[in-house]
Amino acid sequence: MAEQYLFILGRQPQLSVAEIAAVARARQLAITWQTITASYALVEGDITPDFFKQLAGSIKLAQVLAEVEYKPNIIRDFVFNYLSSLTGGCLFGFSWYGHKIPSWLKPMGLELKREIKDSGRRARLVESRQDVLSSVVVQKNHLLPPRGTEFILQPFSETRIIIARTVAVQEFAEWSERDYGRPERDSRVGMLPPKLARLMINLTQGELAEPLLDPFCGSGTVLQEAVALGYKSIWGSDIDKQGIERTAANLQWLRQKHPEWQFEEKLLAADVRQLKTQLKDIKFGAMVTEPYLGPTSRIFDIKQYQAVAKDLVSLYRLALKNLAVLILPGRRLVMVWPVFHLGAKLLYLPLVNELSSLGWKVENILPPQAPPAWCDKRGSLLYERPGQRVGREVFVLRKV
Ligand SMILES: C[S@@+](CC[C@H](N)C(=O)[O-])C[C@H]1O[C@@H](n2cnc3c(N)ncnc32)[C@H](O)[C@@H]1O
């Protein structure tokens, strides 16, 4: 029987789950979804640390060791027996993923450490002030196999709890290098968070050997992540020449940092509305883009929204027409559209109904086990950070 794994999901769980589903499909890996909540997904399948490393939206991957009764002595006995079955010293820690950390957990850890030492083995307990050990703490304290053990305690119901062992955590140092280490940033036009860029690329289920395009490439965040994922031929265009120069500098920097990543880039200053005439002889296997999202300042009234929406819809309509000609049939464009906040209301762009006449079909790959509230009628997935005036709606569009 296949193993069970627990994915600890990031801040946008619906996107994280869609990403896991997309990567599993792209790798032709059969997985069975067992439980999906806003903080974790329980999955059966042969999930490897390499699978996890490709993801941007999941924080930890843990192999399920047992599902036991939610009682301190039962949990304690299980952990003691598990640690006893391992060879060498015992380096371990706990992360509590329930609502409120129980008062018995810390004393239990200390008692286990004492007992293991009394049995003549070395023991070290990694503790934190937080309920959960961060990815940084897990990695820096060597809590990943084979050296250490981070026990994930995930209450599953009123009476049951899952005990799992972390096998991979998000590579915080690599993310921060590509985000803050790159030479060219332009916060004026708003950069796509690199994790969202990677997640969107994963949603395309693209083939690494086929060319990938970002037609509003800005400083090249999408292209950087495509290179890190192993795409070999990356294309970027933008109406702004300076954007193209920034992208070129960022890719040059990436090439120096990682000479092992072999890729070719083609960058051009071009208006997306004329792209099909500029790129006649090429068909793309994947497209990922965050276009111009309109003014980033607050929208104060419905009239203002209507004016902005009118301009954006006419730009996106022409972009979608051009891009449909340039993509191989059946391949995907993953695109962000803005969502505007007006008081408590969310205002969307009125373009979904035109998509099929433009050659695109909205694809929703959330598994049926996902919470019903995640399934937006528009078929998109929302990405929002608290306090943002403009949210992002992520569309997976398939060329029909
Ligand atoms: C939100 S930014 C993209 C940011 C990019 N994802 C990044 O992380 O750097 C939108 C980009 O669209 C470009 N743009 C605006 N109108 C365009 C058009 N008609 N054709 C092509 N690019 C356009 C802008 O120059 C800008 O760089």
The ligand as an SDF file (V2000), in Angstrom:
LIG
                    3D

 27 29  0  0  0  0  0  0  0  0999 V2000
    2.8580   43.9810  -12.8650 C   0  0  0  0  0  0  0  0  0  0  0  0
    4.1640   44.2310  -13.9620 S   0  0  0  0  0  0  0  0  0  0  0  0
    4.8670   42.6360  -14.1400 C   0  0  0  0  0  0  0  0  0  0  0  0
    5.8400   42.3650  -13.0370 C   0  0  0  0  0  0  0  0  0  0  0  0
    6.6040   41.1060  -13.2270 C   0  0  0  0  0  0  0  0  0  0  0  0
    5.7410   39.9300  -13.0670 N   0  0  0  0  0  0  0  0  0  0  0  0
    7.7540   41.0640  -12.2210 C   0  0  0  0  0  0  0  0  0  0  0  0
    7.6940   40.3030  -11.2550 O   0  0  0  0  0  0  0  0  0  0  0  0
    8.6780   41.8380  -12.3750 O   0  0  0  0  0  0  0  0  0  0  0  0
    3.3590   44.4950  -15.4700 C   0  0  0  0  0  0  0  0  0  0  0  0
    4.2740   44.7540  -16.6420 C   0  0  0  0  0  0  0  0  0  0  0  0
    3.4480   44.9020  -17.7980 O   0  0  0  0  0  0  0  0  0  0  0  0
    4.1110   45.7660  -18.7020 C   0  0  0  0  0  0  0  0  0  0  0  0
    3.1250   46.2150  -19.7110 N   0  0  0  0  0  0  0  0  0  0  0  0
    2.1200   47.1030  -19.5560 C   0  0  0  0  0  0  0  0  0  0  0  0
    1.4130   47.1950  -20.6950 N   0  0  0  0  0  0  0  0  0  0  0  0
    1.9650   46.3320  -21.5910 C   0  0  0  0  0  0  0  0  0  0  0  0
    1.6780   45.9650  -22.9260 C   0  0  0  0  0  0  0  0  0  0  0  0
    0.6600   46.5190  -23.6130 N   0  0  0  0  0  0  0  0  0  0  0  0
    2.4510   45.0240  -23.5090 N   0  0  0  0  0  0  0  0  0  0  0  0
    3.4590   44.4450  -22.8500 C   0  0  0  0  0  0  0  0  0  0  0  0
    3.7970   44.7810  -21.5950 N   0  0  0  0  0  0  0  0  0  0  0  0
    3.0510   45.6940  -20.9640 C   0  0  0  0  0  0  0  0  0  0  0  0
    4.6900   46.8380  -17.8040 C   0  0  0  0  0  0  0  0  0  0  0  0
    5.7830   47.4940  -18.4300 O   0  0  0  0  0  0  0  0  0  0  0  0
    5.1100   46.0250  -16.5720 C   0  0  0  0  0  0  0  0  0  0  0  0
    6.4710   45.6820  -16.6160 O   0  0  0  0  0  0  0  0  0  0  0  0
  1  2  1  0
  2  3  1  0
  2 10  1  0
  3  4  1  0
  4  5  1  0
  5  6  1  0
  5  7  1  0
  7  8  2  0
  7  9  1  0
 10 11  1  0
 11 12  1  0
 11 26  1  0
 12 13  1  0
 13 14  1  0
 13 24  1  0
 14 15  1  0
 14 23  1  0
 15 16  2  0
 16 17  1  0
 17 18  1  0
 17 23  2  0
 18 19  1  0
 18 20  2  0
 20 21  1  0
 21 22  2  0
 22 23  1  0
 24 25  1  0
 24 26  1  0
 26 27  1  0
M  CHG  2   2   1   9  -1
M  END
$$$$
